[in-house]
Amino acid sequence: MAIPQQIKKNCIFCQEKISCVDYKDIQFLRRFMSPHAKILSSVKTGNCNKHQRVVSQALKRARHMALLPFVST
């Protein structure tokens, strides 16, 4: 029985040539969060390692500034 292979997603930042992520852009950052306010992995989002670190840092900054919740109920 063959194991289904995951389709490789392409990094949005590399495709659109986005150089920086603004922590104040809440609508864009919500794409990288689960409904329970957890940061999604790069496998699910398709980000490369470099941009996944940038997104993670931006989400943490937005949480610290109270723009995004730490947890969702």
C-alpha positions in Angstrom: 0.0 0.0 0.0 1.5 3.3 -1.1 1.8 6.2 1.4 0.2 9.3 0.0 2.8 12.1 -0.6 2.1 15.6 0.5 2.0 18.2 -2.2 4.8 20.7 -1.7 3.3 24.2 -1.2 5.2 27.2 -2.4 6.2 30.0 0.0 4.0 33.0 -0.5 6.7 35.4 0.5 9.2 34.0 -2.1 6.5 34.1 -4.9 5.3 37.6 -4.2 8.8 38.8 -3.3 7.7 40.2 0.1 10.8 41.2 2.1 9.3 42.1 5.5 6.3 41.2 7.5 4.5 43.9 9.5 3.3 42.8 12.9 0.5 45.4 12.6 -1.1 43.7 9.6 -3.5 41.5 11.5 -5.5 40.2 8.6 -2.4 38.9 6.9 -1.0 37.3 10.0 -4.3 35.5 10.8 -3.6 33.3 7.7 -0.8 31.7 9.7 -2.8 31.0 12.8 -5.1 28.1 13.6 -8.7 28.8 14.9 -7.3 28.2 18.4 -4.7 31.0 17.9 -1.7 28.6 17.5 1.0 29.3 15.0 0.7 26.9 12.1 3.7 24.9 11.0 5.6 25.5 7.8 4.3 22.2 6.4 0.7 23.5 6.5 1.4 27.1 5.4 4.0 26.3 2.8 6.5 28.8 4.1 10.2 28.3 3.7 12.3 28.1 6.9 13.5 31.7 6.5 10.1 33.2 6.2 8.5 30.9 8.8 10.9 32.4 11.4 9.9 35.9 10.3 6.2 35.1 10.5 6.6 33.5 13.9 8.4 36.5 15.2 5.8 38.9 13.8 3.0 36.9 15.4 4.7 36.9 18.8 5.2 40.7 18.5 1.5 41.2 17.7 0.5 39.1 20.6 2.8 41.1 22.9 1.2 44.3 21.7 -2.3 42.8 22.3 -3.2 42.9 18.6 -3.7 39.1 18.5 -4.8 36.8 21.3 -2.5 34.3 23.0 -5.3 31.8 23.2 -8.8 31.5 21.7 -11.8 30.2 23.6 
